[in-house]
Amino acid sequence: MNAGILLRLTRSAAIAFLFSFPAAAAPVIVVDAASGRVLHSEDAFLRWSPASLTKLMTAYVAFREIESGRLNLKSPVRISTNAAHNPPSHMAYPVGTIITLENALKMIIVKSANDIAVAIGESIAGTEEDFVIRMNQEAHFLGMTDTNFENPNGLHADGQYSTARDLAILTRAIRTQYPQYADLFSIEAIRDGERVYKTYNDLIGRFQGADGMKTGYVCESGFNLAASATQDGRTMIAIILGEIGPKGRAERAATLLQKAFDTGDETGLPLITDLAKTPDTPETPVDMRPIVCSDAGRAARQSERGEPFDTALLTDLDRPPVAVAVGKGGAIGSSRSATMVLGKMVKEVPLPADKPERVTLVDEDDRARYALEPGFDVPVPDRRPET
């Protein structure tokens, strides 16, 4: 049988198998970054595994630390044993490696490096556990009412969930509170020595005005995307959760974003903070593993590799991606995980020894005899002797 026909049959069978499952809601929301008005939403309060969209909160907390003056972009981020043990996607640096916070942020945004996300958390809070507490505090302050984080990188963990609505609030906070870091989210690729890592965000370089933000994937979540784009001075944010593959999430994001840009008057549209959760919304996060990580799911994604997008809104990238250099070293100052002095890490600062007892040849009786006591008159000579 012709290989092309066989491939199409395999793909058709896989897709038919996927659609034989009960329909799993794929939550989406589209928000105007400036006004906070919602242009489109579907199941925006459905609990979902955020996967690596979690790293948006890791970056947000880092920006907060920089704003406070406790850290800066050159602050050291050290790879601990705990960080190094995280599975791919990762940078796989040896334990003890020092990188700058700026490079670390690029690595978690573009490469989605799990080890680096943990290392950032440790550099801010000292331990991963304490950093997770900070993440949840920030989520509460932002009004992310249906979110709970269990780690800084988004690897699956029981009890870790968010919603499309909450993730849109987080993404909007990054865009509006910290516009000076917007360029980090539109990087097409990073280069570490001879290795080049391309962004997983298929909108970057392909959709008009695409400028962020982050992708995410674990079996339980399916393929997630926090997308942003700017056209004619307007920035739109789209959160896509639970797609079957990367192609589908990019196409859906592009379609919804362009529809939002084509909407002129936003009068009467609800603010994201005014959206209400319906009482019958399930509390248990949706599990996409039986669909996404089934043999049929993998076959469907494999058949889509190299296939053109099904929408003209996404153009093929007919050039190599622009890569930004990252790497080890270059850090200065201190963080909770490392202190750098003259380009080297200071592991311990020695404390001074106790001051030794003064050695004297005078015994206790003599010291008492010659000690001055209150009320003792000290004779003063009549004149200073000549010298």
N, C-alpha and C positions, 0 to 999 in steps of 0.2 A: 504494500500500500504506500502511496505517496506520503513522504514525511510531513509535508504541509497539511495534507488532509487529516493525517493521524493526530497532529498537534491540535487542529481545530476541533476534532472529535473529542479529544481528551479534555480540552478546555470547556467545551460545551457540556460534557458529562459532569465535570467538576462544578461548574456554575449551577447546573440543574440540581446537583446534590445539595449545594449550599442553600438554594432557595426552597428545598424541601423541608428545611427547618422552620419552626414557627418564627415569624418575623421578629427580629430583635431590634428594638428601637435604637436608632443611631442619633444621639442627641446633637443638636446644633444650636448655635446662637450667633447672631451678627449684630455688632454694636458700633455706633459712631464713637470713636475714641474721644473726641472733643466734648460732645454733648452728653454722652452716656445713654443716648436713646437707642432702643432695640428695634432694629429693622426686620428681624426675622428670628423666630425661635421655635424649636421642637423639642419637647421633653427636656427642657433646660434644667430641671430640678432632679432628673434621674441620677442616682448615685452611680459613679463609674470609676474604674481604676484609672488614675491620671497617667500612669506610666511615666515616661520621662518629661512630661509637662510639669512634673514635680520640680524639675531643675529650674523652672521659672521662679519658684519661691526661693530656692537656694540663691539664685542670682539677685533677687529682690532684697534678701537679707544682707547680702554682700554690699549692695548699693547703700543700704541704710547704715552699715558700718562705716563706709567711706564718708558718707554725709556727716556722721557723728565725729569724724576725725580720728577714730580708733584705728582705722586701716586706710591704706591708699592702694592705688593700682600696682605699686611696686612692693607691697607687703609680701612676706614669704608665706608660701603654702607648702607644707612638708608632707610627703607621702609616708604615712604611718603603716605599720603592719596591718592594722584594721582596714585602712583604705585600700592597700594593695591586694587584699584578698577578694575584692569585689570582681564579679565575672564581667565578661564583655557586655556591652561595648566599653573598652577601657584603653588608657594610654600604656598601661603595663610598665610604668617606670619602677625601678628598684626602690625598696624601702629606704628612706632617708633622702630621696631626691627632693630638691628645692626648686620650685617654680614661682613666678610672680602671680599675684592674684589676677592681674589682667590676662595673662596667658591661660590661667586656670579657667577663667570665665569663657574665653574663646573655645576651650576644649570641651566644656560641658554644653555649650550652645551648638557648636558645629558638629563635633565628634560624638556628643552625648556620652562623654566618658564618665562611667559610674564611679571609678576610683577617685577621680578628681573632684567629683561632687562631694564625696565623703571628706576628702582632704580639706576642701573649702570650709565645710562645716566645723571640722576640728580646729582649723585656724581661727575661726570666729568664736566658738564656744568652748573649746578645749576638748570636748568629747562629742561623738556623734549623737549620743542620747540627749545631751544638753542642747545641742543645736536643733534637734527635732522639737523640743519644747519651745524654742524660740520661733521656729517655723509656724507652729500652731498659734502662738501668741500673735504673730503678725497677721495670720489668716483671720483671727478674731477681730483685730483692730481694723482690718480692711472691710469687714462685713461679709466674709466668706462663711456663711452660716451653716453650710452643709459639707464641710471639708475636714478631714483628719489626715495628717501626715504621720508616717512611721519611719521614714528614712529620707535622706537628702537627694536620692537619685531616682526614685520611682520604681525600683525593682519591686516585684509583687510582694506584698505583705498583707496578711489578714488585718483588717481594720484601717487600711489606707484607701481613701476614696475622696472624690470631689464631684462636682457637677459642671456642666457646660456654663451655667450662670456664674458660679464661683470662679472658674478659670478665666472667664471673660473679665471679671472684676480685677483679678490679679494682673492679667495682661494689660488692661487699661491703666492700672496703677503704675506699672513699669513705664509705659509710653508717656504718661502725663507727668509723673513725678520726677522721672529721670531721663529726659530727652537727650541728655549729653551722652548716654550710653547706647543710643539707638543703633549706631553703626555696628555694634557687636552682633546684632541679630540679623543683619543682612549680609554677613560674610558668606561667600560662595564656597570657600575651602580654606583649610589651614595646612601649612607645610611644617613638618617636624623632621628636619634633616632631609633625607631623600624621600620620605613618605608624605604623600598628599592625601588628605581626608576631605572628601566632598560633603557638603551639607546634605542631610536627608530631606530637607524642605524643597520639594520640587517646584514650588512657586518662585523661588529666588532665581532671577535671571530669565524666567519664562512667562510670568504674568506681569502685566503692566503695573509698575509701581510697587511691586512686592518688596517688603522691607522687614519681614520677620515671620514668625518669632521662634517656634520650637515644635519639634515632632516628638512623638512618643509611641512606644509599642512594647507590650508584653502580651502573652497569649490571652490573659484574662481581659485585657482592654480592647484588643483589636488595634487598628491603626488610628492614632489620634493626631491632631494638628491644631496648634494655635497659630493662625495666620494673620498677617497684617499687610496692608497695602495703602499707598497714598497716591491719590489722583486729584489734580487741580486743587491742592491744598487741603483736601479732606482725607482723613485716615480712618479706615474701617478695620475692625477686628472680627475674625470669624473663628469660632471654636467648633471643631469637627471631632466627634468621638465615635469609636467603634466601627470604622470602615473595615472592609475585608482585606484591603491591600493598600499600598502606598499610592498607586495610580488612582484609585477611587477617591481617596481622601483629598488628593490634590485637585482632581476635577470638581469635586463637590465644593471645595473651598473657593475655587476660581469662579464657579457659577454663582455662588451666593454673594461673594464680594462684588462681582460686577453688577449684579442685580441691585445691591445696596448703593453702589455709585450712581446707578441710573435713576435712583429715587431722589427726586429733588427736595420737595418740601417734607420735613420731618414733623410738622405740626401734628400734635395729637398722639404721636408715638410714645409708648411708655418708657420711662427711665428704667435702667437695669435694676436700680434699687427698689423700684415699685412692683417688680414682678412678684407674684404670689405663688407659693407652692400649694398644689392641690392636696387635700387630705388623703386621697387614695394613692399617693406616690409611694412606691415600694421603698422600704428602708434598706433592703439588701442590695448591694451593688450587682449589676449585671455581669455575668461571667461569659465571655466570648470564646473561651478555650475550645469548647466542643465544635465550634464552627471554624474559627480562625486557624487553629492548630491541628485540625483534622488532616488526613491525607488529601482529601478533596480540596480543602482550603489552600494547602501548600501547592497542590497541582495547579489551581487556578492562578495563584500568584506567579508561579513559574512560567505559565503560559503567557503572562502579560509582560514579562521582561523584554525590553526592547521594542515593545509595541508603541505606536504613536498614541498620543492622547486623543480622546474622543471629543474634545472641545477645541475650537479654534482660539479660545482664550489663553491656552497654554501653547507656547511655541517651543520648538526644539532648540536646545542650546547648541549652536553650531560652532562653538569655540571652547577651548579649555577653560575651566573655571578659574577665576582670579583667586590665587591662594595667598593667604596672609601667614607670614612666618611666626612660628611659636617655638618653644623649646625650654630647656632647663637653664637655671641660673638667672642672674640679673636682679635678684631680690635685694631689698634693703629694708632696714628697720626690723620691727618685731610683730609677731602675732601670737595667738594662744598656742601655736604649734612650733614656732621657731623664732630665734632671734639672730639677726645677721649683723656682724661687725666686720668691716673691711672685706666684704664678700665671702666670709666664712661663718658657718653656724656656730654659735656659742651654746654648747651643751649644758655647761654648769658654770655658774659664777661663784668662785670660792669665797667663803665668808672669812673675815679676819679671825685669827685665833684669839682666845681670851688673853687679856693683858697679863703678863706674868707678874708674880709678886716681886717687889723691889728688894734686892739683896742688900742687907746692911750688917755692919759689924757691931752695932749698938744693941745691947740687950734690952729687954722690956723695962727693967728697973731704971736704966739710964734714960730711956725715952720718956718715962713718966717724970723723972727728975727735971728734965730740961723742957718739958712741955709748957707752953704758955697757957695760963688760965685767965678767965675774965677777971678784971680788977687788978691784974698784976702790972705795976708801973715799970716801964722800960726806960732806964736812964738814957738821957740824950747828952752827948758830949758838948762842952762849951763851944768848941770850934772844930772845924774840919781840919784834920792834919794835912800838912803840906805833902805833896807827892812829887 
